[in-house]
Amino acid sequence: MQKSYSSSDDSLDFAALLEKSFEEIDDVRRGDILTGTILAVDNQGVIVDVGLKRDGVVPRSDLDAVDDADSFEVGQQITVMVLKTEDYDGNLVVSVQQALASKDWDAATGQMESGDLYTGKVVAANKGGLIVPFGELRGFVPASHVLDLPRGLGDEERAAHLSRLVGRKLELKIIEVNSERRRLVLSQREAERNARDAAKEVLLQKLNVGDVVSGRVSSLREFGAFIDLGGADGLVHISELAWRRVRHPNEILNIGDQVDTYVLQLDRDEKRIGLSLKRLQPNPWEEIEQTYAVGQTVEGSVSRVVSFGAFIELDNGVEALLHVSQMGDPAPQAPEDILRAGDIVVAQIVSLEADRQRMGLSLKSTADSEEPALVEEAPISELDTVESN
């Protein structure tokens, strides 16, 4: 039996097809990523078959924003992003540039999460920082994250300094990705810190206590000197600069000096490297008994005055203690009443313990001698600050 169709059936079929067509259109949203095949390329743009009822249109202005815009050809598969589901002419407007940028946002996010460094070329600069492309994105390096930027520069001076970096390739770390606000922020300082941390990790695995390593003095602090061992810094504490007392590292070292150092401590958990200069120098205490003996009279300079006495530095750098009880009979109420830093005194050795690196002096035994105990007073201008114990 042959099935008959009425006009009402035809209208129902047409309505169903129309509804299905609208459903397909409604399934597409702004921001969707589609893959299609180029059907045509002309001066107006590109027509792309994206597998829908309507073809996608890529405006010429969008193509011009993409590198190698002239390389598109019929039959080529490309990825596009939906910009408008329907323009005034009913076209589905899509973008090649935005699709590429979307991939770059994803790539930037992944690279930020992994911590991998990015090598980028500076294309522009202003007083605020540097512009570095990341694929189709424009990344920004704030001036505060640029290495070796002098402090205290005015706006024009800072802009001039940063402009010298245009054209240079920099190692950078991505520190912020926000596609909604179109913010991609990178840092040269963080990249440097990452690189140094990685270098220190490698160095810590290679070094052993007792090794002798060469490095450059990178900075001086009151508590010691930092030595660049090739991407990682080690610290020479002020007590390890010399066998004699050192008030400040600049008495021994200058920034930029090349020095050999002894690896004194390694803390792989805290990633710290302790170094020493004095361990590569002869220890005066090891041969002190060949030079000095109990009862011998010695001359030295007052290096510091403390509440219980004064330390006297001898010519070989050894510091001996002149206790307040050995300063006279009766003993002075305060050591600073008779001695000041820089004074030259003659005293007698009353105790010597080389294994404990201790030597005791006395002025009592020289009190009746023809040679005065206090040979020379330091000028007032040369006095050091008295240290407390």
C-alpha positions in Angstrom: 0.0 0.0 0.0 1.5 3.3 -1.0 1.7 6.0 1.7 0.1 9.3 0.8 1.4 12.7 2.0 -0.8 15.7 2.7 0.1 19.3 2.6 0.1 19.3 6.4 2.8 16.6 6.4 4.9 18.7 4.1 4.6 21.7 6.4 5.5 19.6 9.4 8.6 18.3 7.7 9.7 21.8 6.7 9.1 23.1 10.2 11.2 20.2 11.6 14.0 20.9 9.2 13.9 24.7 10.1 13.9 23.9 13.8 16.8 21.6 13.3 18.7 24.3 11.4 18.1 26.8 14.2 19.2 24.2 16.7 22.5 23.8 14.9 23.0 27.5 14.8 22.0 27.8 18.5 24.6 25.2 19.4 27.4 27.6 18.4 28.4 30.1 21.0 30.8 33.1 20.9 34.2 31.8 21.9 33.7 28.3 20.6 36.8 26.8 18.9 36.0 25.1 15.5 38.1 23.3 12.9 37.3 23.8 9.2 38.5 23.7 5.7 39.2 26.8 3.6 36.8 27.1 0.7 37.9 30.5 -0.7 40.5 33.2 -0.2 40.1 36.8 -1.5 40.7 40.4 -0.6 37.7 40.4 1.7 39.0 37.5 3.8 38.6 33.7 4.0 35.5 31.4 3.7 35.7 28.3 5.9 33.6 25.2 6.0 33.2 24.5 9.7 30.7 21.6 9.3 27.6 23.7 10.0 24.7 24.8 7.8 26.6 28.1 7.4 30.2 28.7 6.4 32.4 30.8 8.7 33.8 34.1 7.4 37.2 35.3 8.5 37.5 39.1 7.9 40.6 40.4 6.2 41.5 42.5 9.2 41.7 39.4 11.3 44.1 37.7 8.8 46.3 40.8 8.7 46.9 40.4 12.5 48.4 37.0 12.0 51.9 36.2 11.0 52.2 34.7 7.4 48.7 35.9 6.6 49.4 35.3 2.9 50.1 31.6 3.4 46.4 30.6 3.6 45.1 28.6 0.6 42.0 26.7 -0.5 41.8 23.2 1.0 43.9 24.1 4.0 42.6 23.0 7.4 42.6 25.8 10.0 41.2 26.4 13.5 39.0 29.4 14.2 37.2 31.0 17.1 33.5 32.1 16.9 33.3 35.9 17.2 29.7 36.5 16.2 27.1 33.8 15.6 25.4 36.1 13.1 26.4 39.6 11.7 24.1 42.1 9.9 24.4 39.9 6.7 23.6 36.7 8.6 27.3 35.5 8.4 29.0 33.4 11.0 32.1 35.5 11.8 35.1 33.6 13.0 38.7 34.5 13.8 42.0 32.8 13.1 43.9 35.2 15.3 41.7 34.6 18.3 41.9 30.9 17.9 45.7 31.1 17.9 45.6 33.4 20.9 43.4 30.9 22.7 46.0 28.2 22.2 48.7 30.6 23.4 46.7 31.4 26.6 46.5 27.7 27.3 50.2 27.3 26.5 51.1 30.3 28.8 49.0 28.8 31.6 50.7 25.4 31.2 54.1 27.0 31.2 53.4 29.1 34.3 52.2 26.0 36.1 55.3 24.0 35.1 57.7 26.8 35.9 59.6 26.4 32.7 61.4 29.5 31.4 60.5 31.3 28.2 63.0 33.0 25.9 61.3 36.0 24.3 62.5 38.9 22.2 61.8 42.5 23.4 59.8 44.3 20.7 59.0 47.6 22.5 59.6 49.4 25.8 58.2 52.3 27.8 58.8 53.7 31.3 56.6 51.0 32.8 58.4 48.0 31.3 59.0 45.8 28.2 56.7 44.2 25.6 57.6 40.6 24.7 55.4 38.6 22.3 54.3 35.1 23.3 52.9 33.6 20.2 49.9 35.8 19.2 49.9 37.4 22.7 51.7 40.5 24.0 53.4 39.8 27.2 54.5 42.5 29.6 57.6 42.6 31.8 57.2 45.3 34.5 60.3 47.5 35.1 60.5 46.2 38.6 61.1 42.7 37.2 63.9 43.7 34.8 67.5 42.8 35.9 70.2 45.4 36.4 67.8 48.4 36.2 69.4 51.2 38.3 67.3 52.5 41.2 66.2 56.1 41.5 65.8 56.8 37.8 63.3 59.3 36.6 60.6 58.4 34.1 62.6 59.5 31.0 65.8 57.9 32.3 64.1 54.6 33.0 62.4 54.6 29.6 65.8 55.3 27.9 67.4 52.5 29.8 64.7 50.0 29.0 64.6 51.0 25.3 68.2 49.7 25.0 66.8 46.2 25.6 64.6 46.3 22.5 65.7 43.6 20.1 67.4 41.5 22.8 66.3 38.0 23.8 65.6 37.5 27.5 65.1 34.5 29.7 61.7 35.1 31.4 59.3 33.4 33.7 55.5 33.7 33.3 54.1 34.9 36.7 50.5 35.8 35.7 48.0 34.6 33.1 44.5 36.2 32.9 42.9 35.7 29.5 39.7 37.5 30.5 41.7 40.6 31.4 44.2 39.9 28.6 47.1 40.1 31.1 50.2 38.1 30.5 53.0 39.2 32.9 56.6 37.9 32.8 59.6 38.4 35.0 63.3 38.4 34.2 64.1 38.5 38.0 62.1 35.4 38.7 63.7 33.6 35.7 67.1 34.5 37.1 66.2 33.3 40.6 64.9 30.0 39.1 68.0 29.5 37.0 70.2 30.1 40.1 68.1 27.8 42.2 68.5 25.1 39.6 72.3 25.7 39.3 72.6 25.6 43.1 70.7 22.3 43.1 73.2 20.8 40.6 76.2 22.3 42.5 75.0 21.0 45.8 75.0 17.5 44.4 78.5 17.8 43.0 80.2 19.5 46.0 81.7 17.8 49.0 82.9 19.2 52.3 86.7 19.8 51.9 86.5 20.7 48.2 88.4 23.8 47.0 86.3 25.9 44.6 86.9 29.1 42.7 84.4 31.9 42.5 83.8 35.7 42.3 82.9 37.9 45.2 79.3 39.0 44.3 78.4 41.0 47.4 79.7 42.0 50.8 77.6 42.2 54.0 78.5 43.0 57.6 78.2 39.3 58.4 80.3 38.0 55.5 80.9 37.7 51.8 78.8 36.0 49.1 80.8 34.1 46.5 79.3 33.3 43.1 80.4 29.8 42.3 79.0 29.8 38.8 75.2 30.5 39.0 75.0 29.7 42.8 76.2 31.7 45.8 78.1 30.4 48.8 78.7 32.4 52.0 82.0 33.0 53.7 81.0 34.1 57.2 83.1 36.9 58.6 84.6 34.5 61.1 86.0 32.4 58.2 87.6 35.2 56.3 90.9 35.2 58.2 92.5 33.7 61.4 92.8 37.3 62.8 89.7 39.3 63.8 88.0 41.0 60.8 85.6 43.9 61.5 84.1 44.0 58.0 84.7 41.8 54.9 85.9 44.8 52.9 89.1 44.6 54.9 89.9 41.4 53.1 87.8 41.4 49.8 86.4 43.6 47.1 83.4 42.9 44.9 84.6 41.3 41.7 87.6 39.6 43.3 88.3 36.0 42.1 89.1 33.8 45.1 89.7 30.2 46.0 87.5 29.0 48.8 87.2 25.9 51.0 83.8 24.1 51.2 83.2 24.1 54.9 79.5 23.2 55.2 76.8 21.8 52.9 73.1 21.9 53.7 71.3 20.3 50.8 67.9 20.5 52.5 68.2 24.3 53.0 70.3 24.7 49.9 73.1 26.5 51.7 76.8 26.4 51.0 79.2 27.5 53.7 82.7 28.5 52.5 86.0 29.5 54.2 89.0 31.5 53.2 91.0 31.0 56.3 91.0 27.2 56.0 93.3 27.7 53.0 95.7 29.8 55.0 98.3 28.6 57.5 96.7 28.3 61.0 98.9 30.4 63.3 97.8 28.4 66.3 99.3 25.2 64.9 102.8 26.7 65.1 102.3 29.2 68.0 104.3 27.2 70.5 107.3 27.5 68.2 107.0 31.3 68.3 105.7 32.1 71.8 106.1 30.7 75.3 104.8 31.4 78.8 106.8 34.1 80.4 107.7 35.8 77.1 107.1 39.5 76.7 105.1 40.5 73.6 103.9 43.6 71.9 100.5 44.0 70.3 97.6 46.2 69.4 94.3 46.4 71.4 91.7 45.1 68.9 88.7 45.4 71.2 87.8 46.2 74.7 85.1 44.2 76.5 83.6 44.2 80.0 86.0 41.5 81.2 89.2 42.7 79.6 90.8 43.5 76.3 91.9 41.4 73.3 95.4 42.1 72.0 96.3 41.3 68.4 99.8 40.0 68.0 101.8 40.4 64.8 100.8 37.0 63.4 97.1 37.8 63.7 96.5 35.8 66.9 94.3 37.5 69.5 95.3 37.0 73.2 93.2 37.9 76.1 94.3 40.5 78.7 91.9 39.9 81.5 90.9 42.8 83.6 92.3 41.1 86.7 95.7 41.1 84.9 95.7 44.8 84.1 97.1 46.0 87.3 97.2 45.7 91.1 94.6 46.6 92.1 92.7 45.8 88.9 90.8 48.7 87.3 87.1 48.9 87.8 86.6 49.0 84.0 89.1 47.9 81.3 88.2 51.0 79.2 89.6 53.2 82.1 93.1 52.4 80.9 92.9 50.9 77.5 91.2 51.8 74.2 91.0 50.1 70.8 94.1 50.8 68.8 96.5 51.2 71.9 99.9 49.5 71.6 100.8 47.6 74.7 103.6 45.3 76.0 102.5 42.4 78.1 103.7 39.0 79.3 102.3 35.7 78.3 100.9 34.0 81.4 99.1 31.1 79.8 99.2 29.3 76.4 96.8 26.6 75.2 97.4 26.1 71.5 94.9 23.2 71.2 92.1 25.5 72.6 93.4 28.5 70.7 93.8 30.5 73.9 96.6 32.8 75.1 96.5 34.9 78.3 98.4 38.1 78.9 99.3 40.2 81.9 100.4 43.7 82.5 101.3 43.1 86.2 104.6 41.5 85.4 105.7 44.5 83.3 104.6 47.1 85.9 108.1 47.2 87.6 110.1 47.0 84.3 111.8 49.9 82.8 109.7 49.6 79.7 106.1 51.0 80.2 103.2 48.6 79.6 101.3 51.2 77.5 103.7 52.0 74.6 101.3 54.2 72.5 97.8 55.5 72.7 95.6 55.5 69.7 94.5 58.9 68.4 91.0 59.8 69.3 90.0 59.8 65.7 91.1 56.2 65.2 89.1 54.7 68.2 86.8 51.8 67.4 83.5 51.3 69.0 83.9 49.3 72.1 82.2 46.0 71.9 80.4 44.3 74.7 80.7 40.6 75.3 
